[in-house]
Each structure stands twice: as C-alpha cells, then as structure tokens.
C-alpha cells in the first residue's frame, strides 16, 4: 500500500515546480525593476480607490470600487511574490503603502469624475505596461510569469471598464 504524504510548503512557488518545465536562468534585473515599478504604481491607485470608497456617498460607487480594491490587493501580493521569487527570495520586497487620508471631505461630483478619469488612464497604462513586460520575458518559468502578467493586464482592462461605467453614470445623472 502506498501512502501519500502532505507536501504543502510555505513557499507557493515551490509547489509549482512540477509544472514549470523550463528553468529560470538568470532573472533579468530589468524585469525585477519593471515589476517593482508596477507594484508601486498599483499601490498609489489602490490608495486612491480606497480613498474614493471612503469619501463617496453612492452605494454603487462603493460597491464597484470595492471590487477593484480587492483585485488590486491580490495583484499587489502576486507581483510582490513574483519579484521575491526572481530575487531568489533572498530579499524581501516592500513597496511603500499609501494610506487614505483620514477625515477627508466628501467627494464632489467634479472631484469624483476627475479621479475616475485618472484611474481609467492608469489602468489602461498598467495593462499596456504589463503586456510589454510579458512579451519581453515570455520564457521566465516556462511562460508562467507571462501568463500571470497577461491575467493582471486583463483585470486592469476590466477595472477601466468598471470605472468608465461609473464615469458615464455620473456624467448622465440628472440633477
């Protein structure tokens, strides 16, 4: 009789080893810097979204932006994990965490519209940047990083669509 041992490890990347057919080789310092820059950019957008959620009086704005916040938190954790793995987990990556301002005034419609436009632009730029990185480093871990970066890029496009919906609804609101 064969026994099956529980082989869960604390490093989720080690659990993926059987699925990774190619070796990493030397991770590109350019890739590490690009991913770290993306983490920093998403940290700012995350803080901006959290601030909009806090300051908005509209339940649908809070709901939809809350969905984006949850995705961005997962993206950040994934991208940080990718950077750590590329660095051989020898260094712990830490991006600055920007906290929403406490005691902020409620948003005006003009402020909300302006913030939504900035976030839409940022999500489009993030998707473009992630796809660029993905194409440049397509073979890292047998294409795993490329596929993950493409998934995050698609989520960024989804976020832009949600934000456009909010902006359109705001602009077509009857006073």
C-alpha positions as CSV (number, residue, x, y, z in Angstrom):
1,X,0.0,0.0,0.0
2,X,1.3,3.4,-0.9
3,X,1.0,6.3,1.5
4,X,0.5,9.9,0.2
5,X,2.3,12.5,2.3
6,X,1.1,16.0,2.7
7,X,3.7,18.1,0.8
8,X,2.4,21.6,1.3
9,X,5.2,24.1,1.7
10,X,5.4,27.7,2.9
11,X,6.6,28.8,-0.5
12,X,3.8,28.6,-3.1
13,X,6.4,28.8,-5.9
14,X,8.0,25.5,-4.7
15,X,4.6,23.9,-5.1
16,X,4.6,24.9,-8.7
17,X,8.0,23.3,-9.5
18,X,6.4,20.2,-11.2
19,X,4.5,22.4,-13.6
20,X,7.5,24.6,-14.6
21,X,9.3,22.9,-17.4
22,X,12.0,25.5,-18.1
23,X,14.4,26.8,-15.6
24,X,14.5,30.5,-14.7
25,X,18.1,31.0,-15.6
26,X,19.3,34.5,-14.6
27,X,16.4,36.7,-13.9
28,X,16.6,39.9,-15.7
29,X,17.3,42.9,-13.4
30,X,15.1,44.9,-15.9
31,X,12.2,42.5,-15.2
32,X,12.6,42.9,-11.5
33,X,12.7,46.7,-11.7
34,X,9.7,46.7,-14.1
35,X,7.6,44.6,-11.8
36,X,8.7,46.6,-8.7
37,X,7.7,49.8,-10.6
38,X,4.3,48.3,-11.4
39,X,3.8,47.4,-7.7
40,X,4.5,51.0,-6.7
41,X,2.1,52.4,-9.4
42,X,-0.7,50.0,-8.3
43,X,-0.1,50.9,-4.7
44,X,-0.9,54.5,-5.5
45,X,-4.0,53.5,-7.5
46,X,-5.1,51.3,-4.6
47,X,-4.8,54.1,-2.1
48,X,-6.8,56.4,-4.5
49,X,-9.6,53.8,-4.9
50,X,-9.7,53.2,-1.1
51,X,-10.0,57.0,-0.6
52,X,-12.8,57.3,-3.2
53,X,-14.7,54.4,-1.5
54,X,-14.4,56.1,1.9
55,X,-15.4,59.5,0.6
56,X,-18.3,58.5,-1.7
57,X,-21.9,58.7,-0.6
58,X,-23.1,56.5,-3.6
59,X,-23.6,52.8,-2.7
60,X,-22.9,51.6,-6.3
61,X,-19.6,53.6,-6.4
62,X,-18.5,52.0,-3.1
63,X,-19.6,48.5,-4.3
64,X,-17.8,48.7,-7.7
65,X,-14.7,50.5,-6.4
66,X,-14.6,47.9,-3.6
67,X,-14.3,45.1,-6.2
68,X,-11.4,46.9,-7.8
69,X,-9.7,47.4,-4.5
70,X,-9.9,43.7,-3.8
71,X,-8.4,42.8,-7.2
72,X,-5.6,45.4,-6.8
73,X,-4.8,43.9,-3.4
74,X,-4.4,40.5,-5.0
75,X,-2.4,41.9,-7.8
76,X,0.0,43.6,-5.5
77,X,0.5,40.4,-3.5
78,X,1.1,38.4,-6.7
79,X,3.5,40.9,-8.2
80,X,5.5,41.2,-4.9
81,X,5.7,37.4,-4.8
82,X,6.9,37.3,-8.4
83,X,9.6,39.8,-7.6
84,X,10.7,37.9,-4.5
85,X,10.9,34.7,-6.4
86,X,13.0,36.3,-9.1
87,X,15.3,37.6,-6.4
88,X,15.6,34.1,-5.1
89,X,13.6,35.1,-2.0
90,X,16.8,36.4,-0.6
91,X,15.5,39.9,-0.3
92,X,12.0,40.9,0.9
93,X,10.4,43.3,-1.5
94,X,8.5,46.1,0.1
95,X,6.7,48.9,-1.7
96,X,5.5,51.9,0.1
97,X,2.0,51.6,1.3
98,X,0.0,54.7,0.8
99,X,-2.9,55.1,3.3
100,X,-6.0,57.0,2.5
101,X,-6.3,60.4,4.3
102,X,-8.3,60.2,7.5
103,X,-11.1,62.7,8.0
104,X,-11.4,63.7,4.3
105,X,-14.2,65.8,3.0
106,X,-16.9,64.0,1.0
107,X,-16.3,63.9,-2.8
108,X,-18.0,66.4,-5.1
109,X,-19.1,65.1,-8.4
110,X,-16.4,67.0,-10.2
111,X,-13.7,65.5,-7.9
112,X,-15.1,62.0,-8.4
113,X,-15.2,62.4,-12.2
114,X,-11.6,63.7,-12.3
115,X,-10.4,60.9,-10.1
116,X,-12.2,58.3,-12.2
117,X,-10.6,59.7,-15.4
118,X,-7.1,59.4,-13.8
119,X,-7.8,55.8,-12.7
120,X,-9.1,54.8,-16.1
121,X,-5.9,56.2,-17.7
122,X,-3.7,54.5,-15.1
123,X,-5.5,51.1,-15.7
124,X,-5.0,51.4,-19.5
125,X,-1.3,52.3,-19.0
126,X,-0.9,49.4,-16.5
127,X,-2.4,46.9,-18.9
128,X,-0.1,48.1,-21.7
129,X,3.0,48.1,-19.5
130,X,2.2,44.6,-18.1
131,X,1.8,43.2,-21.7
132,X,5.1,44.8,-22.7
133,X,6.9,43.1,-19.7
134,X,5.2,39.9,-20.5
135,X,6.4,39.9,-24.1
136,X,9.9,40.7,-23.2
137,X,10.2,38.0,-20.6
138,X,8.0,35.3,-22.1
139,X,10.1,32.4,-21.2
140,X,10.6,33.0,-17.4
141,X,9.4,29.9,-15.5
142,X,8.2,28.3,-18.7
143,X,5.8,31.1,-19.6
144,X,4.2,31.2,-16.1
145,X,5.1,34.8,-15.5
146,X,3.9,35.8,-18.9
147,X,0.5,34.2,-18.4
148,X,0.1,35.8,-14.9
149,X,1.1,39.2,-16.2
150,X,-1.5,38.9,-19.0
151,X,-4.1,37.9,-16.5
152,X,-3.4,41.0,-14.4
153,X,-3.4,43.1,-17.6
154,X,-6.9,41.8,-18.4
155,X,-8.0,42.7,-14.8
156,X,-6.7,46.2,-15.4
157,X,-8.9,46.5,-18.5
158,X,-11.8,45.2,-16.5
159,X,-11.2,47.9,-13.9
160,X,-11.1,50.5,-16.6
161,X,-14.5,49.3,-17.9
162,X,-16.0,49.5,-14.4
163,X,-14.6,52.9,-13.9
164,X,-15.9,54.1,-17.3
165,X,-19.3,52.8,-16.3
166,X,-19.2,54.8,-13.1
167,X,-18.0,57.9,-15.0
168,X,-20.7,57.5,-17.6
169,X,-23.4,57.1,-14.9
170,X,-22.0,60.2,-13.1
171,X,-22.0,62.3,-16.3
172,X,-25.5,61.3,-17.3
173,X,-27.0,61.9,-13.9
174,X,-30.0,64.2,-13.9
175,X,-29.8,66.9,-11.3
